[in-house]
Amino acid sequence: MYPWVMSGTWGAARSGTSRGAPRSGGTGGVDACRVVFAARACGLPVVRRRLQDWLHDLDWPVEPAQDIVLAVNEAVTNAVEHAYSGVDPDAVGAGAAAPIDVRAVVERSADLPVPPRLRSHAPTTTAVRAGDRVRIRVRDAGRWRPDAHDRSDRMRVRGRGLSLMEALTSSLTVTTGPAGTEVEMLSEAVPTR
């Protein structure tokens, strides 16, 4: 395991494949992904890759999956760059002083019938269906930095991450407090194929 990744589990949707510790949720089957890592830029590709693999294993449509990965990448990048200003992520072991926790869970569309191509599968199939969404939470234990904090020339060409996350998801909530910041996003619903 990479030293900057403290833990990670994710599950696969296709029968016969599994990575990490499978977890159930929604209407059944494996539909959760989690990565906890030290707030260092070298952890960003690992988060992206694990999320891409998980969405691929769920047979998530390509373009909506790319939107999810890009939105999560923006949230994680913000946490890496801003949450722990002045804190060395290597200060305690593998970055335990500056963790970022990424969790993604499929929210199933229970009201829609199972497509005919999936009816032969076990009743707990986790294959993606029209109307399914992914709820993502990115948490850190750092401090929130408001936009007005730095108005340098460098920052004028930056600072579009929240707008991008909002454009790529159906909802975005940022909660800040003494315990850290949580970004919660809900993906667009999977369209009918």
C-alpha positions as CSV (number, residue, x, y, z in Angstrom):
1,M,0.0,0.0,0.0
2,Y,1.2,3.5,-0.7
3,P,2.4,5.3,2.5
4,W,0.1,8.2,2.0
5,V,-3.0,6.0,1.7
6,M,-4.0,5.1,5.2
7,S,-6.9,2.8,4.2
8,G,-9.2,2.0,1.4
9,T,-12.0,-0.3,0.5
10,W,-14.3,-0.5,-2.4
11,G,-16.5,-3.2,-3.9
12,A,-17.2,-4.5,-7.3
13,A,-20.6,-4.9,-8.9
14,R,-19.9,-7.9,-11.2
15,S,-20.4,-11.3,-9.7
16,G,-17.1,-13.1,-9.0
17,T,-15.0,-10.0,-8.5
18,S,-14.3,-8.2,-5.3
19,R,-11.7,-5.7,-4.1
20,G,-11.3,-4.7,-0.5
21,A,-14.0,-5.3,2.0
22,P,-17.4,-5.5,0.5
23,R,-20.2,-3.5,2.1
24,S,-23.9,-3.5,1.6
25,G,-26.2,-0.6,1.3
26,G,-29.2,0.5,-0.8
27,T,-31.2,-2.5,-2.1
28,G,-28.4,-4.9,-1.6
29,G,-24.9,-5.8,-2.9
30,V,-21.7,-3.9,-2.9
31,D,-22.2,-0.2,-3.5
32,A,-19.7,1.7,-1.3
33,C,-16.2,3.0,-1.9
34,R,-14.0,4.6,0.8
35,V,-10.4,6.0,0.7
36,V,-8.7,7.6,3.7
37,F,-5.4,9.3,2.9
38,A,-2.9,11.9,4.1
39,A,-3.5,15.4,2.7
40,R,-0.8,15.2,0.1
41,A,-1.1,15.8,-3.7
42,C,0.5,12.4,-4.4
43,G,-2.7,10.8,-3.0
44,L,-5.0,12.4,-5.6
45,P,-4.3,9.9,-8.4
46,V,-5.0,7.0,-6.0
47,V,-8.4,8.5,-5.1
48,R,-9.3,9.1,-8.8
49,R,-8.2,5.6,-9.8
50,R,-10.1,3.8,-7.0
51,L,-13.2,5.8,-7.7
52,Q,-12.9,5.1,-11.5
53,D,-12.4,1.4,-10.9
54,W,-15.4,1.2,-8.5
55,L,-17.7,3.1,-10.9
56,H,-16.5,0.9,-13.8
57,D,-17.2,-2.2,-11.8
58,L,-20.7,-0.9,-11.2
59,D,-21.1,-0.5,-15.0
60,W,-21.7,3.2,-14.4
61,P,-22.1,5.1,-17.7
62,V,-18.8,6.7,-18.8
63,E,-19.7,10.4,-19.0
64,P,-21.6,10.5,-15.7
65,A,-18.7,8.6,-14.1
66,Q,-16.3,11.1,-15.4
67,D,-18.4,13.9,-13.9
68,I,-18.3,12.2,-10.5
69,V,-14.6,11.6,-10.6
70,L,-13.9,15.2,-11.6
71,A,-16.2,16.6,-8.9
72,V,-14.5,14.4,-6.2
73,N,-11.1,15.4,-7.5
74,E,-11.9,19.1,-7.1
75,A,-13.2,18.5,-3.5
76,V,-10.1,16.4,-2.6
77,T,-7.8,18.9,-4.2
78,N,-9.3,21.7,-2.2
79,A,-8.8,19.7,1.0
80,V,-5.2,18.9,0.1
81,E,-4.4,22.5,-0.7
82,H,-6.3,24.4,1.9
83,A,-7.5,22.3,4.9
84,Y,-4.2,21.9,6.6
85,S,-2.3,25.1,5.9
86,G,0.9,25.0,7.9
87,V,0.5,21.3,9.0
88,D,3.1,18.8,7.8
89,P,1.1,15.7,6.6
90,D,4.0,13.5,7.6
91,A,4.1,14.8,11.2
92,V,2.5,11.7,12.6
93,G,3.1,8.4,10.9
94,A,1.4,8.1,7.5
95,G,-0.3,11.5,7.7
96,A,-2.6,10.7,10.5
97,A,-2.3,14.4,11.5
98,A,-3.9,15.5,8.2
99,P,-6.4,12.9,7.0
100,I,-8.9,13.2,4.2
101,D,-11.8,10.7,4.1
102,V,-13.6,10.1,0.8
103,R,-16.8,8.0,0.9
104,A,-19.1,7.3,-2.0
105,V,-22.3,5.3,-1.7
106,V,-24.8,4.3,-4.5
107,E,-28.3,5.5,-3.8
108,R,-30.6,3.0,-5.6
109,S,-33.7,4.0,-7.5
110,A,-36.0,1.5,-5.9
111,D,-39.1,2.6,-7.8
112,L,-37.9,1.5,-11.2
113,P,-38.3,-2.1,-12.5
114,V,-35.2,-4.2,-13.0
115,P,-34.2,-4.2,-16.7
116,P,-34.8,-7.5,-18.5
117,R,-31.1,-8.0,-19.2
118,L,-30.5,-8.1,-15.4
119,R,-33.5,-10.3,-14.3
120,S,-31.4,-13.5,-14.6
121,H,-28.9,-12.2,-12.0
122,A,-29.3,-12.7,-8.3
123,P,-31.9,-10.5,-6.6
124,T,-29.2,-8.5,-4.9
125,T,-27.5,-7.4,-8.1
126,T,-25.6,-4.2,-7.8
127,A,-25.6,-3.3,-11.5
128,V,-26.4,0.3,-12.2
129,R,-30.0,1.2,-13.2
130,A,-31.6,4.3,-14.5
131,G,-32.2,6.7,-11.7
132,D,-29.4,5.5,-9.5
133,R,-27.1,8.2,-8.0
134,V,-23.9,8.4,-6.0
135,R,-23.7,10.4,-2.8
136,I,-20.1,11.5,-2.0
137,R,-18.7,12.9,1.2
138,V,-15.2,14.4,1.4
139,R,-14.1,15.2,5.0
140,D,-11.1,16.8,6.5
141,A,-10.2,17.9,10.0
142,G,-8.7,21.1,8.9
143,R,-9.8,24.7,8.7
144,W,-12.1,26.3,6.1
145,R,-10.5,29.2,4.1
146,P,-13.1,31.6,2.8
147,D,-12.7,32.9,-0.8
148,A,-12.0,36.4,0.5
149,H,-8.9,35.1,2.4
150,D,-6.5,35.6,-0.5
151,R,-7.1,38.1,-3.3
152,S,-3.6,37.9,-4.9
153,D,-3.3,37.8,-8.7
154,R,-2.6,34.1,-8.5
155,M,-5.9,33.5,-6.8
156,R,-7.9,35.5,-9.3
157,V,-7.3,32.8,-11.9
158,R,-8.2,30.0,-9.4
159,G,-11.1,29.5,-7.1
160,R,-13.5,27.8,-9.4
161,G,-13.6,24.4,-7.7
162,L,-16.9,24.9,-5.9
163,S,-18.6,26.2,-9.1
164,L,-17.3,23.2,-11.0
165,M,-18.5,20.7,-8.4
166,E,-21.9,22.4,-8.4
167,A,-22.1,22.2,-12.2
168,L,-21.1,18.5,-12.2
169,T,-23.6,17.3,-9.5
170,S,-27.3,17.7,-8.7
171,S,-26.5,19.0,-5.2
172,L,-23.5,20.4,-3.3
173,T,-23.3,21.2,0.4
174,V,-20.3,22.5,2.2
175,T,-20.4,22.3,6.0
176,T,-17.6,23.8,8.0
177,G,-16.9,23.8,11.8
178,P,-14.3,23.3,14.4
179,A,-14.0,19.6,13.6
180,G,-13.2,20.3,9.9
181,T,-15.0,20.6,6.6
182,E,-17.3,18.2,4.8
183,V,-18.2,18.5,1.2
184,E,-21.3,16.4,0.3
185,M,-22.3,15.9,-3.4
186,L,-25.1,14.0,-5.0
187,S,-24.5,12.9,-8.6
188,E,-27.0,13.4,-11.4
189,A,-29.3,10.4,-11.8
190,V,-28.2,7.8,-14.3
191,P,-30.1,8.4,-17.5
192,T,-32.3,5.8,-19.1
193,R,-30.2,3.9,-21.6
